Amino acid sequence: MNLRGMMAIYRSEMARTRRTLLQSIVSPVLSTSLYFVVFGSAIGSRITEVGGISYGAFIVPGLIMLMLLTQSVSNASFGIFFPRFSGSIYELLSAPVSYMEIVMGYVGAAASKSIVLGLIILATAGLFVPLEIAHPFWMLFFLVLTAFTFSLLGFIIGIWAEGFDRLQLVPLLVITPLTFLGGTFYSIDMLPPFWQGVTLFNPVVYLVSGFRWSFYGVGDVSLEASLAMVMAFLVVSLAVVSWIFRSGYRLKP
């Protein structure tokens, strides 16, 4: 394995984050904090507890997951799209670096940014509400695995997109609505029985529920179902990435 080549890609992407610190770090943290303040104050004054957990603390895992999904996709999609847009992708493809090393460089950098953001938001939330993490290992496991999996999805979107407008199409029109409807700000047990059944077809429910379970030991679905959904996302994303490089989809002229 060409670790030097993979780390060169990784360091290049991380350096871009340092150059755009305001957009990459400060803006997501500020917007998520505003979500927390607005929803925690407006709704929290009417819903004091959900499942024995104060509403302000209840929404923290969901907000972290909302940021994690959108930022992982956005970071990875832009990271691979820009070389395609500028034409430098062909130099990369002709370099002595394997396809797996290219993916690990871009996806690893995007996942690292999202994990750092998630930890910063977690620390920021601790300033507003008392937090407890019942299962720290599982919290980190879900954080890292989800960031990596959705960075792979972002990598796929970056290959698929033909223009900058398409980069935000999936995050804005698919991922964000699914996250809002996936139990970020409420428990699905609060819904009527029919809508509870419908909501279970939303895959983000399983991600949010598993992450919330790692904090408070309670979730809308079982831990096993949450783990199965994350692993299914990972396997499908890896299969699609493998097919892209085997076929040369949107990579070869």
C-alpha positions, 0 to 999 in steps of 0.5 A: 500500500502506498501510504505516502500517496494516500497521506498526501491526498489526506493532508491536501484535503485537510489543508483546504479545511484550514484555509476555509476554516470559517466555512468548514468549521465555524459555520456548521457549528454556529448553525447547529447551535442555533438549531439547539437554541431555537428548538430547545427554547421554543419547543423545550418550554412545552415539552419538558421531557421525552422518555425521561430525558430533558428535551434539550438533552434529548435533541443533542444526538439528533443534531449531531447526526444531522450535522454529521450526515450533511457535512460528511456528504458535502465535504467528500462530494466537493473534495472529489468533484473539484479535481474532476472539474479542474481536470487534475483527476487524470493526473491522480489516476495516472499516479502510482496510487491505487483506487482504494488509496485514492478513496481512503485519502478523500473519504478519510479527510472528509470523515475526519472533518465531520468527526471533529465537528461532531465532537465540537458540537458535543462540547458546545451542547454541554454548555447548554444542557447537562449531558451524559454518555452511557456508552462512550465506546458505542457513541464513538463507534457510531460517530466514526462509522457514520462519518465514514459511510456518508463520506463514501456516499458523498464521494459517489455524489461527487463522481456523479455530479456534472455541476456544482448545483448537483453537489447540494441536490442530495444533501438538501432534497434527500438527506436533510428532510429524511433527518428532520423526519427521522426522530432528530427533534422527537421520538417516533413513539410520539407519532400515531401508530400509522405514521410510526410504521411509515417512519420505520421505512426512513433509514435515518431513524435507525442512525439517530436512534442508535446514536441516541441509545449510546447517550441515554440507553434508550432508542426508538429501535433496537441497537441491533437494527441500528447497527445493521442499517449502518453496515448496510449503508457501508456495504452498498456504498463500498460496492458502488465505489468499487463499481465506479473505479472498475467501470471508469464511470465519469472518470474516464473521458 
